[in-house]
C-alpha cells in the first residue's frame, strides 16, 4: 500500500436535529445530521403523512369507487365531445 494517501480516521461525535448524539468513527471529527435512528419514521414506527395540499384525500376520493367508476367517468366525458 502507498504511504500517506489515506485520510485520518477519527472518533466522531454525531449530532442529530432531534437532539440525539452518538459516537462513531469517520474521517471528520464532528457530524451534524437531520435525521437518525431515534427520530426516523422507519425505526420508530410512527409514520406521518404530511399533506398540506390535500393530495392524499383527493386521491382517495378519486379512486374510492374502484376501476368501474373511472370507466364511467371517461365514457360520460367522451360522449359530449363526439356529438359536438
C-alpha positions as CSV (number, residue, x, y, z in Angstrom):
1,X,0.0,0.0,0.0
2,X,1.1,3.5,-0.7
3,X,2.1,5.7,2.2
4,X,0.3,9.0,3.1
5,X,-2.7,8.6,0.7
6,X,-5.3,7.5,3.3
7,X,-7.2,10.2,5.2
8,X,-7.0,10.3,9.0
9,X,-9.7,8.3,10.8
10,X,-11.2,10.0,13.9
11,X,-13.6,9.1,16.7
12,X,-16.6,11.2,15.6
13,X,-19.4,12.8,17.6
14,X,-22.7,12.8,15.6
15,X,-25.4,15.3,16.5
16,X,-28.9,14.9,15.2
17,X,-31.6,17.6,14.7
18,X,-33.8,15.8,17.3
19,X,-31.1,16.2,20.0
20,X,-29.7,12.7,19.9
21,X,-25.9,12.3,19.9
22,X,-23.8,9.2,19.4
23,X,-20.1,8.3,18.8
24,X,-18.9,6.6,15.7
25,X,-15.7,6.7,13.5
26,X,-15.3,8.8,10.4
27,X,-12.8,11.0,8.5
28,X,-14.5,14.0,10.1
29,X,-14.3,15.0,13.8
30,X,-17.9,16.1,14.0
31,X,-21.0,15.4,12.0
32,X,-24.4,17.1,12.1
33,X,-27.4,15.2,10.6
34,X,-31.1,16.0,10.1
35,X,-32.4,12.6,11.0
36,X,-31.2,9.5,12.9
37,X,-32.4,6.1,14.0
38,X,-34.1,7.7,17.1
39,X,-36.4,10.0,15.1
40,X,-36.6,8.3,11.7
41,X,-40.2,7.0,11.0
42,X,-39.0,3.6,9.7
43,X,-37.3,2.9,13.0
44,X,-39.8,4.5,15.3
45,X,-42.9,3.0,13.6
46,X,-44.6,6.4,13.7
47,X,-45.2,7.1,10.1
48,X,-46.7,10.5,9.5
49,X,-48.1,11.7,6.2
50,X,-47.7,15.5,5.8
51,X,-50.4,16.5,3.3
52,X,-50.7,20.3,3.2
53,X,-52.3,20.4,-0.3
54,X,-54.9,17.7,0.4
55,X,-53.4,15.4,-2.3
56,X,-54.0,12.2,-0.3
57,X,-57.7,13.0,0.3
58,X,-58.1,13.9,-3.3
59,X,-56.5,10.6,-4.4
60,X,-58.8,8.6,-2.0
61,X,-61.9,10.4,-3.3
62,X,-60.9,9.8,-6.9
63,X,-60.3,6.1,-6.6
64,X,-62.9,5.3,-3.9
65,X,-65.3,3.7,-6.4
66,X,-62.8,1.4,-7.9
67,X,-62.0,0.8,-11.6
68,X,-65.6,0.8,-12.8
69,X,-66.2,4.3,-11.6
70,X,-63.2,5.5,-13.6
71,X,-64.5,3.9,-16.8
72,X,-68.0,5.5,-16.4
73,X,-66.3,9.0,-16.0
74,X,-64.3,8.5,-19.2
75,X,-67.3,7.5,-21.3
76,X,-69.5,10.3,-20.0
77,X,-66.8,12.8,-20.8
78,X,-66.1,11.4,-24.3
79,X,-69.8,11.3,-25.4
80,X,-70.4,15.1,-25.4
81,X,-67.2,15.7,-27.3
82,X,-68.2,13.3,-30.0
83,X,-71.6,14.9,-30.5
84,X,-70.3,18.5,-30.8
